[in-house]
């Protein structure tokens, strides 16, 4: 699996370089373009899930234990955490976003029946994994509802409610802008709330926060270390990013609003990384200073984490239902909602039973990358080399999202 993953990463990086050389100045326009801030909000909230909120406080100690994991010795725990979530790996999303916006309309690889089937298996499976992550992390963040380790009935109800809400919001694309922008502001409010709590309770100084931000610079000084997997846990993260990449690319490609290719790459690498760096710097201070998060802080993080899950599920449900033609228009809202809620709930339980693994999904995506490249090289090479713009039908009309359902 490690060799397969390494091959996928190297292929991805080479493909990004090729795109920049060949199409770096092409204006990228999606079928439903939106303004840049809205696009970044959609990218950020759809491209991340509950792990961003809930994982760091449980992981810092492991990254600091270099006796158990000497491979982390080259950087501090904050830089390691950022390396698992920020900057370089957002290039995965850029590759698939550009492909689905500019190349796929000419190639139509994902319209091949068996490819479409595998693609939808990937999307549905990752939807369920997102809900599963929320379920498994709730005991740590809401120990008041249980014993702090076991998953109790209340946690199942929370996840079920999140799935129901996400499926409902996926019934109309107009909700995506509202949900994405609202989630972005909610996340920023959470950062401000947690920073204020650390300042008051921990009697910290602004310098401690800025020092943490500065520590993330270790990531950029050692960015080469994060390209290939450091260990099995990093491998899990990278497979996870691959699993997400193919569907986030499909979804976000709809909303690119006329940025040039190199600007899309810059926007995807830089803008999501800024709030991630700030958030992790705040959480790292809680970890280092031993500031407790029980009570209202845990509740706030869980609430925002649930909203992130709803956002992610909304975009992914919308994607696979469009691909399968399992739409509200065809079946009606009630059948649409019941079918999706039942399917996602059952698949979430399969992850809970460890019947499914996200690494398998990521490996499948890498396989699709290779097959797609082979398909282009064998039968669509001239077509692709002649591409010099986004599809002509894609015009910059920021009002279109208000009329599409």
DRENDO-1510 file (C-alpha; in Angstrom, 1 decimal, always signed):
<recs>
REC; n; res; u; v; w
REC; 1; UNK; +0.0; +0.0; +0.0 .
REC; 2; UNK; +2.9; +2.4; +0.8 .
REC; 3; UNK; +4.4; +2.0; -2.7 .
REC; 4; UNK; +1.0; +2.5; -4.3 .
REC; 5; UNK; +0.5; +5.7; -2.2 .
REC; 6; UNK; +4.0; +7.0; -3.0 .
REC; 7; UNK; +3.3; +6.5; -6.7 .
REC; 8; UNK; +0.0; +8.4; -6.4 .
REC; 9; UNK; +1.6; +11.3; -4.7 .
REC; 10; UNK; +4.4; +11.6; -7.2 .
REC; 11; UNK; +1.9; +11.4; -10.1 .
REC; 12; UNK; -0.2; +14.1; -8.5 .
REC; 13; UNK; +2.7; +16.5; -8.1 .
REC; 14; UNK; +3.9; +15.9; -11.7 .
REC; 15; UNK; +0.4; +16.4; -13.0 .
REC; 16; UNK; +0.1; +19.8; -11.1 .
REC; 17; UNK; +3.4; +20.9; -12.6 .
REC; 18; UNK; +2.3; +19.9; -16.1 .
REC; 19; UNK; -1.0; +21.8; -15.7 .
REC; 20; UNK; +0.8; +25.0; -14.6 .
REC; 21; UNK; +3.2; +24.8; -17.6 .
REC; 22; UNK; +0.5; +24.0; -20.1 .
REC; 23; UNK; -2.5; +25.9; -18.8 .
REC; 24; UNK; -1.2; +28.3; -16.2 .
REC; 25; UNK; -2.9; +31.4; -17.6 .
REC; 26; UNK; -6.2; +29.8; -18.6 .
REC; 27; UNK; -9.2; +31.4; -17.0 .
REC; 28; UNK; -11.1; +28.6; -15.1 .
REC; 29; UNK; -14.8; +29.0; -15.1 .
REC; 30; UNK; -17.3; +26.5; -13.7 .
REC; 31; UNK; -20.9; +25.8; -14.7 .
REC; 32; UNK; -22.2; +27.7; -11.7 .
REC; 33; UNK; -19.5; +30.4; -11.0 .
REC; 34; UNK; -19.5; +32.3; -7.8 .
REC; 35; UNK; -17.3; +35.2; -6.5 .
REC; 36; UNK; -13.9; +34.3; -5.1 .
REC; 37; UNK; -14.8; +34.6; -1.4 .
REC; 38; UNK; -17.8; +32.3; -1.8 .
REC; 39; UNK; -15.7; +29.9; -3.8 .
REC; 40; UNK; -13.1; +29.8; -1.0 .
REC; 41; UNK; -15.8; +29.3; +1.6 .
REC; 42; UNK; -17.3; +26.4; -0.4 .
REC; 43; UNK; -13.9; +24.9; -0.8 .
REC; 44; UNK; -12.9; +25.3; +2.9 .
REC; 45; UNK; -16.1; +24.0; +4.4 .
REC; 46; UNK; -16.7; +21.2; +1.9 .
REC; 47; UNK; -13.1; +20.2; +1.7 .
REC; 48; UNK; -12.7; +19.7; +5.5 .
REC; 49; UNK; -14.7; +17.7; +8.0 .
REC; 50; UNK; -15.1; +17.2; +11.7 .
REC; 51; UNK; -11.5; +16.0; +12.0 .
REC; 52; UNK; -10.2; +19.6; +11.7 .
REC; 53; UNK; -12.1; +20.5; +14.9 .
REC; 54; UNK; -11.8; +17.3; +16.9 .
REC; 55; UNK; -8.5; +15.7; +16.1 .
REC; 56; UNK; -5.7; +18.1; +17.1 .
REC; 57; UNK; -6.2; +18.1; +20.9 .
REC; 58; UNK; -6.1; +14.3; +20.8 .
REC; 59; UNK; -2.9; +14.2; +18.5 .
REC; 60; UNK; -0.5; +16.8; +19.8 .
REC; 61; UNK; +0.8; +14.5; +22.6 .
REC; 62; UNK; +1.5; +11.7; +20.2 .
REC; 63; UNK; +3.5; +14.0; +17.9 .
REC; 64; UNK; +5.5; +15.2; +20.9 .
REC; 65; UNK; +6.5; +11.7; +21.9 .
REC; 66; UNK; +9.6; +11.3; +19.8 .
REC; 67; UNK; +10.7; +8.3; +21.8 .
REC; 68; UNK; +7.7; +6.3; +20.6 .
REC; 69; UNK; +7.8; +8.1; +17.1 .
REC; 70; UNK; +11.3; +9.3; +16.4 .
REC; 71; UNK; +10.2; +10.2; +12.8 .
REC; 72; UNK; +8.6; +13.3; +14.3 .
REC; 73; UNK; +11.9; +14.6; +15.7 .
REC; 74; UNK; +12.5; +17.1; +12.8 .
REC; 75; UNK; +9.6; +19.3; +13.7 .
REC; 76; UNK; +7.4; +20.5; +16.6 .
REC; 77; UNK; +4.0; +18.9; +17.2 .
REC; 78; UNK; +2.2; +22.0; +15.9 .
REC; 79; UNK; +4.1; +21.9; +12.6 .
REC; 80; UNK; +3.4; +18.2; +12.3 .
REC; 81; UNK; -0.4; +18.8; +12.8 .
REC; 82; UNK; -0.4; +21.6; +10.2 .
REC; 83; UNK; +1.5; +19.4; +7.8 .
REC; 84; UNK; -1.2; +16.8; +8.0 .
REC; 85; UNK; -4.0; +19.3; +7.2 .
REC; 86; UNK; -2.5; +22.4; +5.5 .
REC; 87; UNK; -0.9; +23.8; +2.4 .
REC; 88; UNK; +0.7; +21.2; +0.2 .
REC; 89; UNK; -2.0; +18.6; +0.4 .
REC; 90; UNK; -4.6; +21.0; -0.9 .
REC; 91; UNK; -2.9; +20.6; -4.2 .
REC; 92; UNK; -4.8; +17.3; -4.4 .
REC; 93; UNK; -8.0; +19.3; -4.6 .
REC; 94; UNK; -6.5; +21.7; -7.2 .
REC; 95; UNK; -5.6; +18.9; -9.5 .
REC; 96; UNK; -9.1; +17.4; -9.5 .
REC; 97; UNK; -10.9; +20.8; -9.5 .
REC; 98; UNK; -9.0; +21.8; -12.7 .
REC; 99; UNK; -9.5; +18.5; -14.3 .
REC; 100; UNK; -13.2; +18.4; -13.8 .
REC; 101; UNK; -13.7; +22.0; -14.8 .
REC; 102; UNK; -11.4; +22.1; -17.9 .
REC; 103; UNK; -10.4; +18.6; -19.1 .
REC; 104; UNK; -13.2; +16.3; -18.2 .
REC; 105; UNK; -15.8; +18.1; -20.4 .
REC; 106; UNK; -13.7; +17.2; -23.4 .
REC; 107; UNK; -12.5; +13.7; -22.2 .
REC; 108; UNK; -15.7; +12.4; -20.5 .
REC; 109; UNK; -13.8; +9.7; -18.8 .
REC; 110; UNK; -16.1; +9.8; -15.7 .
REC; 111; UNK; -19.1; +9.2; -18.0 .
REC; 112; UNK; -17.9; +5.7; -18.8 .
REC; 113; UNK; -20.4; +3.4; -16.9 .
REC; 114; UNK; -17.9; +1.4; -14.9 .
REC; 115; UNK; -15.9; +4.5; -14.0 .
REC; 116; UNK; -19.1; +6.3; -12.9 .
REC; 117; UNK; -20.0; +3.4; -10.7 .
REC; 118; UNK; -16.6; +3.3; -9.0 .
REC; 119; UNK; -16.7; +7.1; -8.6 .
REC; 120; UNK; -20.0; +6.9; -6.8 .
REC; 121; UNK; -18.8; +4.1; -4.6 .
REC; 122; UNK; -15.9; +6.4; -3.5 .
REC; 123; UNK; -18.2; +9.4; -2.8 .
REC; 124; UNK; -20.8; +7.4; -0.9 .
REC; 125; UNK; -18.2; +5.5; +1.1 .
REC; 126; UNK; -16.4; +8.8; +2.1 .
REC; 127; UNK; -19.7; +10.3; +3.1 .
REC; 128; UNK; -20.3; +7.5; +5.5 .
REC; 129; UNK; -16.7; +7.8; +6.9 .
REC; 130; UNK; -17.3; +11.5; +7.6 .
REC; 131; UNK; -20.3; +10.6; +9.7 .
REC; 132; UNK; -18.3; +7.8; +11.4 .
REC; 133; UNK; -15.6; +10.2; +12.4 .
REC; 134; UNK; -18.1; +12.4; +14.2 .
REC; 135; UNK; -19.6; +9.4; +15.9 .
REC; 136; UNK; -16.3; +8.1; +17.2 .
REC; 137; UNK; -15.0; +11.4; +18.5 .
REC; 138; UNK; -18.2; +12.5; +20.4 .
REC; 139; UNK; -17.3; +10.5; +23.5 .
REC; 140; UNK; -14.1; +12.4; +24.0 .
REC; 141; UNK; -15.6; +15.8; +23.6 .
REC; 142; UNK; -19.0; +15.2; +25.3 .
REC; 143; UNK; -18.1; +12.9; +28.3 .
REC; 144; UNK; -21.1; +14.4; +30.1 .
REC; 145; UNK; -23.4; +12.2; +27.9 .
REC; 146; UNK; -21.5; +9.0; +28.7 .
REC; 147; UNK; -18.4; +7.6; +30.3 .
REC; 148; UNK; -16.0; +9.3; +28.0 .
REC; 149; UNK; -15.1; +6.2; +26.0 .
REC; 150; UNK; -18.3; +4.4; +24.9 .
REC; 151; UNK; -20.6; +5.4; +22.2 .
REC; 152; UNK; -24.1; +5.8; +23.7 .
REC; 153; UNK; -27.5; +6.2; +22.1 .
REC; 154; UNK; -27.4; +10.0; +22.3 .
REC; 155; UNK; -24.3; +10.0; +20.0 .
REC; 156; UNK; -26.1; +7.9; +17.4 .
REC; 157; UNK; -29.0; +10.3; +17.5 .
REC; 158; UNK; -26.7; +13.3; +17.0 .
REC; 159; UNK; -25.0; +11.7; +13.9 .
REC; 160; UNK; -28.4; +10.6; +12.6 .
REC; 161; UNK; -29.7; +14.2; +12.9 .
REC; 162; UNK; -26.6; +15.6; +11.1 .
REC; 163; UNK; -27.2; +13.1; +8.2 .
REC; 164; UNK; -30.9; +14.1; +8.0 .
REC; 165; UNK; -30.1; +17.8; +8.0 .
REC; 166; UNK; -27.4; +17.4; +5.3 .
REC; 167; UNK; -29.6; +15.3; +3.1 .
REC; 168; UNK; -32.4; +18.0; +3.4 .
REC; 169; UNK; -30.0; +20.8; +2.6 .
REC; 170; UNK; -28.7; +18.9; -0.5 .
REC; 171; UNK; -32.2; +19.1; -2.0 .
REC; 172; UNK; -31.5; +22.5; -3.4 .
REC; 173; UNK; -28.1; +24.0; -4.5 .
REC; 174; UNK; -29.1; +27.4; -3.2 .
REC; 175; UNK; -28.4; +26.2; +0.3 .
REC; 176; UNK; -24.7; +25.5; -0.5 .
REC; 177; UNK; -23.7; +29.2; -0.5 .
REC; 178; UNK; -25.7; +30.0; +2.6 .
REC; 179; UNK; -24.3; +26.9; +4.5 .
REC; 180; UNK; -20.7; +27.5; +3.4 .
REC; 181; UNK; -20.5; +31.1; +4.2 .
REC; 182; UNK; -22.3; +30.7; +7.5 .
REC; 183; UNK; -20.0; +27.8; +8.5 .
REC; 184; UNK; -16.9; +29.9; +7.6 .
REC; 185; UNK; -18.0; +32.7; +9.9 .
REC; 186; UNK; -19.0; +30.3; +12.6 .
REC; 187; UNK; -15.6; +28.7; +12.5 .
REC; 188; UNK; -13.9; +32.1; +12.7 .
REC; 189; UNK; -16.2; +32.9; +15.7 .
REC; 190; UNK; -15.1; +29.6; +17.3 .
REC; 191; UNK; -11.4; +30.6; +16.9 .
REC; 192; UNK; -12.1; +34.0; +18.5 .
REC; 193; UNK; -14.0; +32.4; +21.4 .
REC; 194; UNK; -11.3; +29.8; +22.1 .
REC; 195; UNK; -8.6; +32.3; +21.9 .
REC; 196; UNK; -10.4; +34.6; +24.4 .
REC; 197; UNK; -10.9; +31.6; +26.7 .
REC; 198; UNK; -7.2; +30.8; +26.6 .
REC; 199; UNK; -6.2; +34.5; +27.3 .
REC; 200; UNK; -8.5; +34.9; +30.3 .
REC; 201; UNK; -8.3; +31.4; +31.9 .
REC; 202; UNK; -4.7; +30.7; +31.0 .
REC; 203; UNK; -3.4; +34.2; +31.7 .
REC; 204; UNK; -1.5; +33.9; +28.4 .
REC; 205; UNK; +0.1; +36.7; +26.5 .
REC; 206; UNK; -0.2; +37.6; +22.8 .
REC; 207; UNK; +3.4; +36.6; +22.4 .
REC; 208; UNK; +2.5; +32.9; +23.1 .
REC; 209; UNK; +0.0; +32.9; +20.3 .
REC; 210; UNK; +2.4; +34.5; +17.8 .
REC; 211; UNK; +5.1; +32.1; +18.9 .
REC; 212; UNK; +2.8; +29.3; +18.0 .
REC; 213; UNK; +2.1; +30.7; +14.6 .
REC; 214; UNK; +5.9; +31.1; +14.1 .
REC; 215; UNK; +6.4; +27.5; +15.0 .
REC; 216; UNK; +4.4; +26.5; +12.0 .
REC; 217; UNK; +7.2; +27.9; +9.9 .
REC; 218; UNK; +9.1; +24.7; +10.7 .
REC; 219; UNK; +6.6; +23.0; +8.4 .
REC; 220; UNK; +7.7; +25.2; +5.4 .
REC; 221; UNK; +11.4; +24.7; +6.3 .
REC; 222; UNK; +10.9; +20.9; +6.1 .
REC; 223; UNK; +8.1; +20.7; +3.6 .
REC; 224; UNK; +9.9; +18.0; +1.7 .
REC; 225; UNK; +9.5; +15.7; +4.7 .
REC; 226; UNK; +5.7; +15.8; +4.3 .
REC; 227; UNK; +5.5; +14.8; +0.6 .
REC; 228; UNK; +5.8; +11.0; +1.2 .
REC; 229; UNK; +4.4; +9.3; +4.3 .
REC; 230; UNK; +6.3; +9.6; +7.5 .
REC; 231; UNK; +4.7; +6.5; +9.1 .
REC; 232; UNK; +1.5; +4.5; +9.0 .
REC; 233; UNK; -0.5; +7.3; +10.6 .
REC; 234; UNK; +0.6; +9.9; +8.1 .
REC; 235; UNK; -0.2; +7.3; +5.4 .
REC; 236; UNK; -3.7; +7.0; +6.7 .
REC; 237; UNK; -4.1; +10.8; +6.4 .
REC; 238; UNK; -2.7; +10.9; +2.9 .
REC; 239; UNK; -5.1; +8.1; +1.7 .
REC; 240; UNK; -7.9; +10.1; +3.4 .
REC; 241; UNK; -7.0; +13.2; +1.4 .
REC; 242; UNK; -6.9; +11.1; -1.8 .
REC; 243; UNK; -10.3; +9.7; -1.0 .
REC; 244; UNK; -11.7; +13.2; -0.6 .
REC; 245; UNK; -9.8; +14.7; -3.6 .
REC; 246; UNK; -11.8; +13.2; -6.4 .
REC; 247; UNK; -15.2; +14.3; -5.2 .
REC; 248; UNK; -14.2; +17.7; -3.8 .
REC; 249; UNK; -12.7; +18.4; -7.2 .
REC; 250; UNK; -15.9; +17.5; -8.9 .
REC; 251; UNK; -18.0; +19.6; -6.5 .
REC; 252; UNK; -15.8; +22.7; -6.3 .
REC; 253; UNK; -15.2; +22.8; -10.1 .
REC; 254; UNK; -18.7; +23.9; -10.5 .
REC; 255; UNK; -18.1; +27.2; -8.6 .
REC; 256; UNK; -14.8; +28.5; -9.9 .
REC; 257; UNK; -15.5; +32.1; -11.0 .
REC; 258; UNK; -12.9; +33.1; -13.6 .
REC; 259; UNK; -9.6; +32.9; -11.7 .
REC; 260; UNK; -6.6; +31.9; -13.8 .
REC; 261; UNK; -5.2; +28.5; -13.2 .
REC; 262; UNK; -2.2; +29.6; -11.2 .
REC; 263; UNK; -4.5; +31.8; -9.1 .
REC; 264; UNK; -6.8; +28.8; -8.4 .
REC; 265; UNK; -3.8; +26.9; -7.2 .
REC; 266; UNK; -2.6; +29.8; -5.0 .
REC; 267; UNK; -6.1; +30.3; -3.6 .
REC; 268; UNK; -6.4; +26.6; -2.7 .
REC; 269; UNK; -3.0; +26.3; -1.1 .
REC; 270; UNK; -3.0; +29.6; +0.8 .
REC; 271; UNK; -6.5; +30.7; +1.9 .
REC; 272; UNK; -7.6; +27.5; +3.6 .
REC; 273; UNK; -4.2; +27.2; +5.3 .
REC; 274; UNK; -4.5; +30.6; +7.1 .
REC; 275; UNK; -7.5; +29.7; +9.3 .
REC; 276; UNK; -6.2; +26.2; +9.8 .
REC; 277; UNK; -2.8; +27.6; +11.1 .
REC; 278; UNK; -4.6; +30.1; +13.4 .
REC; 279; UNK; -7.0; +27.4; +14.8 .
REC; 280; UNK; -4.2; +24.9; +15.4 .
REC; 281; UNK; -2.1; +27.6; +17.1 .
REC; 282; UNK; -4.9; +28.3; +19.5 .
REC; 283; UNK; -5.5; +24.7; +20.3 .
REC; 284; UNK; -1.8; +24.0; +20.8 .
REC; 285; UNK; -1.8; +26.7; +23.5 .
REC; 286; UNK; -4.6; +24.8; +25.2 .
REC; 287; UNK; -2.5; +21.6; +25.0 .
REC; 288; UNK; +0.8; +23.2; +26.2 .
REC; 289; UNK; -0.7; +25.2; +29.0 .
REC; 290; UNK; -3.0; +22.4; +30.1 .
REC; 291; UNK; -6.1; +24.6; +29.9 .
REC; 292; UNK; -9.3; +22.4; +30.2 .
REC; 293; UNK; -11.9; +22.5; +27.5 .
REC; 294; UNK; -14.7; +20.8; +29.4 .
REC; 295; UNK; -18.1; +22.3; +29.3 .
REC; 296; UNK; -19.0; +25.2; +27.0 .
REC; 297; UNK; -15.8; +25.0; +25.0 .
REC; 298; UNK; -16.2; +21.3; +24.1 .
REC; 299; UNK; -19.8; +22.0; +23.3 .
REC; 300; UNK; -18.9; +24.8; +21.0 .
REC; 301; UNK; -16.3; +22.7; +19.2 .
REC; 302; UNK; -18.8; +19.8; +18.8 .
REC; 303; UNK; -21.4; +22.2; +17.5 .
REC; 304; UNK; -19.0; +23.6; +14.8 .
REC; 305; UNK; -17.8; +20.1; +14.1 .
REC; 306; UNK; -21.3; +19.0; +13.4 .
REC; 307; UNK; -21.9; +21.9; +11.1 .
REC; 308; UNK; -18.7; +21.0; +9.2 .
REC; 309; UNK; -20.1; +17.4; +8.8 .
REC; 310; UNK; -23.4; +18.8; +7.5 .
REC; 311; UNK; -21.5; +20.9; +5.0 .
REC; 312; UNK; -19.4; +18.1; +3.8 .
REC; 313; UNK; -22.2; +15.6; +3.6 .
REC; 314; UNK; -24.4; +18.2; +1.8 .
REC; 315; UNK; -21.9; +18.6; -1.0 .
REC; 316; UNK; -21.1; +14.9; -1.3 .
REC; 317; UNK; -24.8; +13.8; -1.3 .
REC; 318; UNK; -25.6; +16.4; -3.9 .
REC; 319; UNK; -22.7; +15.0; -6.1 .
REC; 320; UNK; -23.5; +11.3; -6.0 .
REC; 321; UNK; -27.2; +11.8; -6.4 .
REC; 322; UNK; -26.6; +14.0; -9.5 .
REC; 323; UNK; -24.3; +11.3; -10.8 .
REC; 324; UNK; -26.8; +8.5; -10.2 .
REC; 325; UNK; -29.8; +10.7; -11.3 .
REC; 326; UNK; -31.3; +10.0; -7.9 .
REC; 327; UNK; -32.7; +13.5; -7.7 .
REC; 328; UNK; -35.6; +15.3; -6.0 .
REC; 329; UNK; -37.0; +16.2; -9.4 .
REC; 330; UNK; -37.1; +12.5; -10.4 .
REC; 331; UNK; -38.3; +10.8; -7.1 .
REC; 332; UNK; -39.7; +13.6; -5.0 .
REC; 333; UNK; -38.3; +15.1; -1.8 .
REC; 334; UNK; -39.6; +12.4; +0.6 .
REC; 335; UNK; -38.2; +9.4; -1.3 .
REC; 336; UNK; -35.0; +11.2; -2.0 .
REC; 337; UNK; -34.5; +11.9; +1.7 .
REC; 338; UNK; -35.4; +8.5; +3.0 .
REC; 339; UNK; -33.2; +6.7; +0.5 .
REC; 340; UNK; -30.1; +8.8; +1.3 .
REC; 341; UNK; -30.6; +8.8; +5.0 .
REC; 342; UNK; -31.0; +5.0; +5.2 .
REC; 343; UNK; -28.0; +4.4; +2.9 .
REC; 344; UNK; -25.7; +6.7; +4.8 .
REC; 345; UNK; -26.8; +5.5; +8.2 .
REC; 346; UNK; -26.1; +1.9; +7.3 .
REC; 347; UNK; -22.7; +2.6; +5.7 .
REC; 348; UNK; -21.7; +4.6; +8.8 .
REC; 349; UNK; -22.4; +1.5; +10.9 .
REC; 350; UNK; -20.2; -0.5; +8.5 .
REC; 351; UNK; -17.3; +1.8; +9.2 .
REC; 352; UNK; -18.1; +1.5; +12.9 .
REC; 353; UNK; -17.9; -2.3; +12.6 .
REC; 354; UNK; -14.5; -1.8; +10.8 .
REC; 355; UNK; -15.9; -3.6; +7.7 .
REC; 356; UNK; -14.7; -0.7; +5.6 .
REC; 357; UNK; -11.4; +1.3; +5.7 .
REC; 358; UNK; -10.8; +4.8; +4.2 .
REC; 359; UNK; -7.4; +3.6; +3.0 .
REC; 360; UNK; -9.2; +1.3; +0.6 .
REC; 361; UNK; -11.1; +4.2; -0.8 .
REC; 362; UNK; -8.0; +6.3; -1.2 .
REC; 363; UNK; -6.2; +3.5; -3.0 .
REC; 364; UNK; -9.2; +3.2; -5.3 .
REC; 365; UNK; -9.0; +6.9; -6.2 .
REC; 366; UNK; -5.2; +6.6; -7.0 .
REC; 367; UNK; -6.2; +3.8; -9.3 .
REC; 368; UNK; -8.7; +6.0; -11.1 .
REC; 369; UNK; -6.0; +8.7; -11.5 .
REC; 370; UNK; -3.7; +6.2; -13.2 .
REC; 371; UNK; -6.4; +4.8; -15.4 .
REC; 372; UNK; -7.6; +8.2; -16.4 .
REC; 373; UNK; -4.1; +9.3; -17.4 .
REC; 374; UNK; -3.7; +6.1; -19.4 .
REC; 375; UNK; -7.1; +6.7; -21.1 .
REC; 376; UNK; -6.1; +10.2; -22.1 .
REC; 377; UNK; -2.7; +9.1; -23.3 .
REC; 378; UNK; -4.2; +6.3; -25.4 .
REC; 379; UNK; -7.3; +7.9; -26.9 .
REC; 380; UNK; -7.6; +11.6; -26.0 .
REC; 381; UNK; -4.1; +12.9; -26.1 .
REC; 382; UNK; -4.6; +15.3; -29.1 .
REC; 383; UNK; -8.0; +16.4; -27.7 .
REC; 384; UNK; -6.4; +17.4; -24.4 .
REC; 385; UNK; -3.3; +19.1; -25.8 .
REC; 386; UNK; -5.7; +21.2; -27.9 .
REC; 387; UNK; -7.6; +22.6; -24.9 .
REC; 388; UNK; -7.0; +26.3; -24.5 .
REC; 389; UNK; -9.9; +27.4; -22.3 .
REC; 390; UNK; -12.7; +26.3; -20.0 .
REC; 391; UNK; -15.8; +25.0; -21.9 .
REC; 392; UNK; -17.3; +27.8; -23.9 .
REC; 393; UNK; -20.7; +27.3; -22.4 .
REC; 394; UNK; -19.4; +28.2; -18.9 .
REC; 395; UNK; -19.9; +32.0; -18.7 .
REC; 396; UNK; -19.1; +34.2; -15.7 .
REC; 397; UNK; -22.6; +34.8; -14.3 .
REC; 398; UNK; -22.7; +35.1; -10.6 .
REC; 399; UNK; -26.5; +35.1; -10.5 .
REC; 400; UNK; -26.7; +31.6; -12.0 .
REC; 401; UNK; -26.5; +29.9; -8.6 .
REC; 402; UNK; -29.7; +31.7; -7.6 .
REC; 403; UNK; -31.6; +30.1; -10.4 .
REC; 404; UNK; -30.2; +26.5; -10.4 .
REC; 405; UNK; -31.9; +23.9; -8.3 .
</recs>
